[in-house]
Every structure is written in C-alpha cells, then in structure tokens.
C-alpha cells in the first residue's frame, strides 16, 4: 500500500475534532504525504469557537509531525453558505447549510486550493465510504460502517470530479474505534465532544442567530379551523413540525389540563400566519408527495436503466431529514425540467420545504448507496 501512495499528497481538512484528526493519522500510517489545514469560515468566536478548534487541530498536527496551515475562507463562506441560509429563511423555508458547506466549501473552494498547491486528494472526517467502480469508470458513495454516524445525507450535491479527489479514511470504522485509535496514538482530542448543530453556529440556537439579520414581526397562530389561538414572532423563525412555538396548547383545548402538544403544519409567508395542529400523529402533519428542485445525481450511469426519453421513473429509498429512517418512494419526471415529483409509498410527517430529500439504492450487506438528492419545494 505504501509503495502506491508514498508520493501522493493529501490535504486534510482538520476541524480540531477527533474524526478529522484520526483521518490524518490513518492517511499518514498508509504512507501518504499529509498536510493539515484548518478552514476558518467564521470569525465570531462568541458563536463559533474557531480559535480553540484551530489550536486543537494544530496540536494534533504537531503530534503527527505533519505541516499545518489555516486557510481563511470567511468571505466565501458568508457568501455561499451563510447568506444562502439567511435568504432562504426569509422566504419561509428551512435550508440545510451543511449540504452547501460540503459542495461549495469543503469539496469546492478547499479542494480547488489544495489542487493548486499540488495535492492529489483532499480528505475529511466524514463518516461515509468511497468505492471505485472500475468496470463503470465511476466513484460511488456508500453508507459508513457506523450507521449511527453516517453522513452521506450531506453529500448529495457532490459530482464525480469532486468525489474522485476525495478520501474518507474513517468511513470503515465505528465511532468507538475512531476514539480508541485517537487514544492509542496519544492525540490530545481523543475525548473531545462532537460538535452539534449547524456547522458554524455551534450551540447557538438558530433563532438567536437569525434575529441579527431578520426582523421580528408578530403574526397570528391559527388552529386547523382557522381560529386564532395565539401569536408568533415571524413565520421565518419556525419550521414544519416544530413543537415549541410559545403558544400554550391549552389555548386550543380551552384550558384543559389533559391535551396534546401543538405542531406547525403550514405557513403562510405573505400573511405571516402559522397554522398548528394538535398531536404528533395528526394527519395534517403528513404529506404523500412533494416537488423537488435543484436535484443532482452523483452519476447517471447508476440510474440509466430507469430513464427513457429523458424521463425518469425510479423506485428509491429516501430520507427527508438527517437521521430519519429510510423509506420507499418513487422519483418521476423529466430530467431536463427544473422539478421532479417525489411520491412516497407511505405518507411522511414533518416534511419541510427547503430541506434536502436524499436518494439511496440498496448496495449490499444491508448498506445503501447514495445516488443523489434535491431540495424540497
């Protein structure tokens, strides 16, 4: 193995966490020339603890005896990810900024700069597996060995060029194995907690962040019959399926002590109205089909048997939010159109406009292969 890769240069996106640190460790063990890079994407340390994370990444690089740099992508990150997120919320939709962060920054700008300095690959700490299909001449992305940590959902926008230059060293390991490797190697982040939430927000609630850019505007909260039961602070701050909206459920149940919680099932952005329904299994919370836009397939070779006259009719497995169990559906529509139909075999609840619908096909050994995705309209 080392003889094949000893002259290959890999630039690893080191976040300061255990996953990217072990990715660097594994690549060096395999004989690659490794450079560690911390991507600075957000300078507000009250929101994103980038200074500590950068220092943690530097300490790991020192332990591994690899070069380490900080690349400043804050301007591009704000334009490509943060502004998109804010503008999408303004429209009353629920975006997924981590998907854009991967396609535009980590496997976009970061990859481009790495190639400019002579790298053969970039690597990250994503839990996903890449397989080269030499027979078809393509690269494929398979769920990680650790299904509880699998991050393929966030990679549906990638193309073959990006995937061909990407390495995912920890995709074949369980999280517990990754931590154990870090501990054995004496990496100072072996027991560091995983980051939570949106990539640049850390522990800051989305609402608190958005308030800096979107003005609050009081509006009505209506029950399924259209009766006003309370007020809210602006529909753009809420998402489909949200439970805690600041309106007591007793307002709908006339003060009864026994009642079901309320959930957002519809938003009228123009009139600034939230519609809520009681009970987490209320039929109003379910959808049987959606339109998807901005769709992408990782490789047409894998779906060509389902295409006729530029129209696709394809059974798939889908998830419409991260960590949701896969469910069966059908993709239908013309590939040269701007939208496709996604028809669910069974109705699904909490389907939010702006989120990602991500498509899979069975692979083997009960794992699934990522084939593409789109934005729910």
Secondary structure, DSSP 8 states (H G I E B T S, - for coil): -HHHHTT-EEEEE--SSHHHHHHHHHHHHTT-EEEEEEEE----TTT--HHHHHHHHHHHHHHHT-EEEEEE-HHHHIIIIIHHHHHHHHTT----HHHHIIIIIIIIIHHHHHHHTT-SEEE---SEEEEEETTTTEEEEEE-SSTTT--GGGGTT--HHHHHTEE-TTTTS-HHHHHHHHHHTT-TTTT-----SSTTTTTS-HHHHHTTTS----EEEE-TTS-EEEEES-GGG--TT---SS--GGGTTTT-SS---EEEEEEETTTTEEEEEESTT-GGGEEEEEEEEEEEES-GGGTGGGEETTEEEEEEEEESSTT---EEEEEEEETTSSEEEEEEEEEEE---TTSEEEEEEE-STT-EEEEEEEEE-
